[in-house]
Amino acid sequence: MNLTSNQRDAIRNARLDLCAVKKEYDNIDESMGALESSELAIACRDSIAELEKEFPFLTEEDTDEHSR
């Protein structure tokens, strides 16, 4: 798969954002109903899993960005 550096960065950043949101809502926010919070956490988990399945590089250590 040939992705530009910007595309890789966008995908990687989307995964990191989803991970952060999921972590935040793993602890149910009092201002949000339990069902809404649970659904958001599930949606984030599923999106993270899908991104990681389709783009395995997301879980690799980013040791040499310029060689990609």
Secondary structure, DSSP 8 states (H G I E B T S, - for coil): ----HHHHHHHHHHHHHHHHHHHHHHS--TTS-HHHHHHHHHHHHHHHHHHHHH-GGGGS--S-GGG-
